[in-house]
Amino acid sequence: MRIKATLRLGLALGTALGGAACLNFRPALQAPDFQVESILLCRTVAFEGDLYTAVEVRDEFGPEDESVVCFVRLKRVSRDIWLRWKWYSPEGGLARDSGRVPVATAGNYLETVTAFDRFDFGPDPAARRAGPWTVAFFIGDDLAGRRTFRLLPQLNKSD
């Protein structure tokens, strides 16, 4: 609104002072940069067609769950990028770092990219600390999103 008013005032002054004004806009030639369409926590993934899909999306996981998957869907990827997932325990300690995962476009424009990282709790009961866990998702060195899930405690079986 302010830009339009300033532009109109400039055109009016330029015309009144005997000048002429011409505006020319050129659309960007480069495709817009990628965007994160979704970051989901789920029990597993399935491969459908050419892409992965999240299966059993949720934010609570129980003692029967052996792992948690963080699934991401990106749109309009036109350059090579790196993905990374960092998983944090309820105490805030780093429990897993996926390391850098490359997405190589080979110079092509990719309308949709799906990827995931799986955090396995493993056989050690101490690794299954109940409470709120966090997974941070990065593109390059930039935080692209964060999700929190709750790991429910093991139930004690009484004889």
BABAKE-710143 format. One record per atom (N, C-alpha, C, CB): residue in three letters; x, y, z. Coordinates in steps of 0.05 Angstrom, whole numbers, plus 5000, padded with zeros to 4 digits. Each point is the difference from the previous one (the first is absolute). Glycine has a CB too. Layout:
<atoms>
alaXYZ
...
</atoms>
This chain:
<atoms>
met501749765000
met498350245000
met501850255000
met496349755024
arg505650264994
arg501850235001
arg501750024975
arg500149955050
ile500849824939
ile501650004976
ile498450114977
ile502649605017
lys494950324980
lys498350094979
lys499650315002
lys497749554998
ala501850555026
ala499650295004
ala502650154993
ala496649915036
thr505749994972
thr502550134993
thr500549994970
thr501949875045
leu497549914943
leu500349974971
leu498250204985
leu501249515006
arg496350515003
arg498250194987
arg500950295003
arg496249685009
leu504850395016
leu501050265005
leu502450064982
leu498349985047
gly503549834950
gly502350044983
gly499350044971
gly502649725032
leu495550124959
leu499050034972
leu498750274995
leu499349504998
ala499150595021
ala498650264998
ala502050225000
ala496049825023
leu506050184995
leu502150215001
leu501750004974
leu500149965050
gly500649804941
gly501649994976
gly498550104976
gly502349615019
thr495150334979
thr498450104977
thr499650305003
thr497749564996
ala501850545028
ala499550295004
ala502550164994
ala496649895035
leu505750014970
leu502550144995
leu501049964972
leu501249955048
gly497149944935
gly500749974971
gly501549754994
gly500250484998
gly500149345021
gly501449754995
gly498149784992
gly503550145033
ala497549644961
ala498349774993
ala501049775017
ala499250164953
ala499049665053
ala500749775016
ala499149754986
ala499650265043
cys501949534961
cys499349744987
cys500849795020
cys500750174953
leu497549655052
leu500549775018
leu500049754984
leu497950245038
asn503949584969
asn500249754986
asn500749785021
asn501550234956
phe496949575044
phe500449785019
phe500749754984
phe496950205034
arg505149654975
arg500749754987
arg499849785020
arg503150244968
pro495449555025
pro499849785019
pro502749865003
pro495249934988
ala505349965035
ala502449855006
ala500349764981
ala499950155049
leu502449814941
leu500549784982
leu500649745015
leu501750324966
gln499249715058
gln500749765016
gln497549905015
gln504750175006
ala495049564994
ala497749885014
ala500350075030
ala499749624966
pro498050415047
pro500250065029
pro501449775015
pro495750274997
asp505649815025
asp501549805015
asp498149815014
asp503750335007
phe497449455002
phe498449795012
phe498550095025
phe503249674983
gln494750185024
gln498650065025
gln499549735014
gln497950424981
val501949595045
val499349775016
val496949985001
val504350045029
glu494649754960
glu497149974999
glu499149875026
glu500149964950
ser501349845060
ser499249875025
ser502349875014
ser495549934981
ile504450065046
ile501849855017
ile498149855019
ile503950344997
leu496249395000
leu498149835015
leu501549795016
leu496550084965
leu502449855058
leu501049785016
leu498149774995
leu502150305035
cys499049464960
cys498449774994
cys501349745009
cys498150254960
arg500449545038
arg501049745008
arg501949874979
arg495849945027
thr503550104948
thr501649894978
thr499450164974
thr500049545022
val501250374956
val499550124974
val499449784980
val503050405011
ala495749684968
ala499449824977
ala501050134975
ala496049795024
phe504750054957
phe500950104974
phe497649974980
phe504949885009
glu494150344981
glu497750004982
glu500750154975
glu496749965038
gly503349914939
gly500850134975
gly503050075002
gly495450194994
asp505250065004
asp502850095001
asp500850135027
asp499850064951
leu498349955068
leu500450155024
leu499449845025
leu499050424975
tyr502249665047
tyr499349885026
tyr497550155011
tyr504949875009
thr493649995008
thr497850125014
thr500149925029
thr497150004959
ala502050175059
ala500049955028
ala497649815007
ala502250455010
val498349365007
val498049805008
val499750035031
val501149684961
glu496450335047
glu499350025029
glu501350255013
glu499649505002
val499650734988
val500950265010
val498950045029
val500350194953
arg501549895065
arg499250045028
arg502150165014
arg497449585000
asp501950505025
asp501950145017
asp500549875027
asp498750424977
glu500149345026
glu500549835024
glu500849724991
glu496850275027
phe505249624986
phe501049744994
phe500249845025
phe502650174960
gly496649575039
gly499949845024
gly502349805002
gly495250054998
pro504749795023
pro502149805006
pro500349804977
pro499150065049
glu498749894936
glu500149814978
glu501550114975
glu495749805017
asp504750464982
asp501350124977
asp503049985003
asp496250324994
glu505149564985
glu502949975001
glu501550244989
glu499249514995
ser499350664990
ser501350234988
ser498050224994
ser503549704980
val497550535013
val498450234992
val501250104974
val498750135048
val499749944933
val500950114974
val499250294998
val499649544979
cys502350625012
cys499550284993
cys500050024969
cys502050185044
phe495749874945
phe499650004971
phe499750294991
phe497849555001
val503650524976
val499750274989
val499349994971
val503450175033
arg495050034959
arg499350044972
arg500850284992
arg496149665003
leu505650364976
leu500950254990
leu498850054972
leu504349975027
lys495350284966
lys498950074974
lys502050184985
lys495349965017
arg504750014957
arg501550184982
arg503050015006
arg495850274994
val505549515006
val502949995005
val501450024973
val499449715042
ser502250504956
ser501350054974
ser503150015002
ser495950254986
arg505149685038
arg502950005004
arg500749785020
arg500450504989
asp502149425012
asp501049805019
asp499850125028
asp503049794965
ile496050055054
ile499850085028
ile500849775018
ile496350334988
trp504149745037
trp500749805021
trp497750005021
trp505050064993
leu494249715016
leu498049975021
leu501449885024
leu496249944966
arg502750135058
arg501149895025
arg497849995021
arg504650184988
trp495449615028
trp498149975022
trp501749975026
trp496449794970
lys502850355051
lys501249975026
lys497849945020
lys503850324988
trp496649465027
trp498049905019
trp501050065028
trp498549644968
tyr499750485049
tyr500750085027
tyr498249855020
tyr501650454983
ser499749455038
ser498649865022
ser498450195017
ser503649645000
pro494750265018
pro498550185018
pro501850185017
pro496549665001
glu506050255004
glu501950165016
glu501450214983
glu500649615030
gly499050384944
gly501250204982
gly502649914987
gly497950345028
gly503049424978
gly502549894989
gly499649904972
gly501549885045
leu500550154938
leu499949904973
leu500149705000
leu502250424983
ala495749455007
ala499849715000
ala500849884973
ala496350035034
arg503350124945
arg500749914973
arg500450234982
arg497549575007
asp504550424975
asp500550194979
asp500249844974
asp502350345032
ser495949724949
ser500149844975
ser502450064983
ser495150015001
gly506350215005
gly502150094982
gly498750134975
gly503149635017
arg498650464965
arg499050144976
arg499149794979
arg503150395009
val494449654983
val498849824980
val499650164974
val497749725036
pro503750214943
pro499850164975
pro497549964984
pro504949994998
val494150224991
val497849994980
val501350114974
val496150055034
ala504649784948
ala501350084975
ala498050024978
ala504349785014
thr495450464974
thr498050044979
thr501149954972
thr498050345029
ala504649634969
ala501349964974
ala499250224980
ala500249505008
gly499350745002
gly499250224983
gly497150004993
gly504650004982
asn493949825028
asn497149984994
asn498350155020
asn500849564977
tyr496850515015
tyr498050125018
tyr498349775011
tyr500050454974
leu499949525052
leu498549795013
leu497550125013
leu504249725008
glu493550214982
glu497550115011
glu499649925029
glu498050004954
thr502649755052
thr499649905027
thr502349825008
thr495050024995
val506050015030
val502049835011
val499049905027
val503850254976
thr496349495029
thr499349905026
thr502549865012
thr495149944986
ala505250085040
ala502249885014
ala499249955029
ala503450244970
phe498249595043
phe499449945028
phe502549915015
phe495349884987
asp504550145039
asp502149895017
asp498549845022
asp503450384990
arg497749405017
arg498849825021
arg501850005024
arg497849714965
phe501050335059
phe501449985025
phe499149745013
phe500350515006
asp501649304996
asp499449745013
asp500850025029
asp500849754957
phe497350165060
phe500650025029
phe501949795009
phe495550185007
gly504649594979
gly501949795006
gly499149845024
gly503750284982
pro497949515025
pro499249825021
pro500450115029
pro501149634968
asp500550585035
asp500650115026
asp497650155011
asp504950034988
pro493949885034
pro497750145011
pro500650285009
pro498349565015
ala504250504992
ala500850275008
ala499850204977
ala503149805034
ala497150104941
ala499850174977
ala497150084995
ala504149784980
arg494050085032
arg497250064996
arg498950185022
arg499549554977
arg501850675027
arg499150185021
arg497350134993
arg504850105012
ala493349865006
ala497350114995
ala500150305003
ala497949585018
gly500450554967
gly499850295001
gly500050124972
gly502350005045
pro498050274954
pro500050144974
pro502750004987
pro496450295017
trp503749594959
trp502449994983
trp499750214978
trp500749515010
thr501550584979
thr499950204979
thr501849914977
thr499150375033
val499949674943
val501749964976
val500150274985
val498849504997
ala503750584997
ala500450254985
ala500949924972
ala501350265042
phe497449874938
phe500649944972
phe501450244987
phe496049694997
phe506250264990
phe501750214988
phe500249964970
phe502650055043
ile497550174943
ile500750014972
ile502550164998
ile495249964983
gly507049915009
gly502650135003
gly500650045029
gly499550234955
asp501250015052
asp500550075029
asp497750145013
asp504850034989
asp493050004996
asp497750155010
asp497849825011
asp501050354966
leu498049725058
leu497849855012
leu497550054983
leu502150045046
ala496849744944
ala497650024983
ala497549945015
ala502749874961
gly497549995062
gly497749945016
gly500749825023
gly497250054960
arg501049935059
arg500449855024
arg497349875007
arg503850305016
arg496449444993
arg497649865008
arg500549875027
arg498649924952
thr499450075065
thr500249875026
thr498149775001
thr501450445022
phe499549344990
phe498249785005
phe500449905028
phe500249874951
arg497849995059
arg500149895027
arg500449704998
arg497050375018
leu505049544997
leu500449715003
leu498749925026
leu504450014973
leu493749815026
leu498549925024
leu501649805016
leu495750084976
pro504049925050
pro501749825017
pro499149714997
pro500650375032
gln501449454974
gln499449725000
gln498249945024
gln504549894979
leu493649935017
leu498349925022
leu501349775016
leu495950144973
asn504049885053
asn501249795016
asn498049775002
asn502750335027
lys498249434967
lys498249775002
lys500249885028
lys500649904950
ser497150075062
ser500049885027
ser499149714997
ser499050455022
asp502349384993
asp499449714998
asp497549935015
asp504849914996
</atoms>
